Structure formats: C-alpha cells, structure tokens
C-alpha cells in the first residue's frame, strides 16, 4: 500500500494549492492521465490514452454480446488483470460496480487506478 499513498509535498503552500487546483474533478479525471503514471514502468500518457480507447471499444462489444452488462441485472464485476482501470472507466455511466485487481507480478499501477477515482487492490494469484 505504501506505493499507492502520496504524502503532501514539503514545498511551499502556494505550490500545494497549484497542484491541488491542477487535479481534475470527478468524473473528468477518469479521462486524464495522472502524474503518477510516470512511476509505472513502461507507462506513459500516450499508453494511458490508448488503453482508455481500447476499453471503450471492448466494452461496446461486450455489451453487444451480453446486453445485461449495461442494465441493472449485473451489479458487480471484477477486472482481474487491470492496468489503469480502463474497463471500470468505460462502464462509469452504467449501474455497475467494478473492482480493479492489479497483478502483483506486473508493474504496480494501482496508484493510477486510485488517482482516477476508482477502487482496486493488488492480488498474487
């Protein structure tokens, strides 16, 4: 959990205020690559945008195959190998709760999931 928590900067309060003002409000921050993406090996803002677009297309396809996904018949879903929480972000307007699970065998991107305002956990299967 230590890598997912960020402590306040020891710099001036003016800088802290600017940093807080720069953080997008919910739900806009779902579509913006957080600063912490730079701490995930092999990740970038471009990779984040690509992943986000990929999940929007996949979710559209999944809803065509499983129409209950966009309804209130399916309430809880687990993304068992998430990277940035793109699946959960693509379902944000639907009445579904998504638990993002980041594999402990890959890069720890759980901080990025949290910065997007999503819920998640690490798992060692």
N, C-alpha and C positions, 0 to 999 in steps of 0.2 A: 504494500500500500504506500510505502514511503515515496516511490517514484511518481505516484499519482497526485500527491499533495504538493502544493506550492506554497511556500511561505512568503509573506509580504517582503518586498524589496527593502533594503536598508538605505535606499536613496531618498531624496527629498520628497516631502508630501506633495509637491507640485507634480513630480513625475508620477507618483502613485495615482493621483487624480487623472492625469492624462491617460495612463494605462487602463484605468477603470472605464473612462469615457470611450476608449478605443474598442472595448469589448462589445460586440453587437448584442442587442437584446434578444430575448427569446421571441419568436422562433427563427429570426434571421440568422442567428449563429449556427443553425443546422447546416447552412449552405456555405459558410465561410471557414476556410482552413485556419484552425487556431495556431497560435505561435508555437505551441508545444509540439507541433508536427515535426519540427526540426530535430527533436530529441529521439524520434523513432528512426532507427537505421533504415536507409533505403526509401524514406518517405520525403515527399515534397508537396507543395501546394498544388502542383500540376497532377501528381498522383492522386491527391485527395479529390480534385475535381473529376478526374477520370473515374475513380471509384464511385463517386456520387452519381454520375451519369449512367454508369453501368448498372447500378442498383435500381435506378428509376425504370430502365428498360426491362430488367429482370422481373421487377415487381409487377409491371404491367402484364408480362407474360404469365406469371404465377396466378394473377387474378383471373386471367382468361381460362386457365386450367382448373382453378379452384375458386369459383365465384364466392364461396363462403368467406374467403380471406378478407374481402372488403366489407363484410357485413358484421353484425354483432354475434354471429354464430361461432366465430373463432376469436377468443378474447386474449389468449396468452400464446406467445411464440418465443422460441429461443433461437438466436443466431449463434450456433455453436462454434463458429470459427470466424468471428468478425475481425475486421482490420480497423476501420474507422467508424463503424456503426451505420454504414450506408443503408442497410436493409431497414433498420429502425427509422432512419430519417425519411426513407421513401414511403413509409407507412404512417407518417405522423398525422395525417388527416383522417385516418381510419380509426374506428373504435377498438384498437388492439394495443396490448402492452407487449413490448419486446425486451427481452433480457439479452444483452450483448455479452458473449463469452469470448474472451481473448485467450488464445492458447499460450500456455507458459513455455512452449517450445519455440515460438516465433518471437518477433520483436514485440516489446511491450507497448502497445498502442492504447492501453486503457485510459491514459490521461487525455488522449484526443477524444475518446468517446465521452468522457466526463465533461470536457470543455465544450462539447456540442450540446450539453444539457441532457444527455442520455444516461441510462443506467447500465452498469456492466460489472463483470467480475473476471478474474483470471481463473483458469482451470488447468489442471495437469492430468490429462487422461492418458 
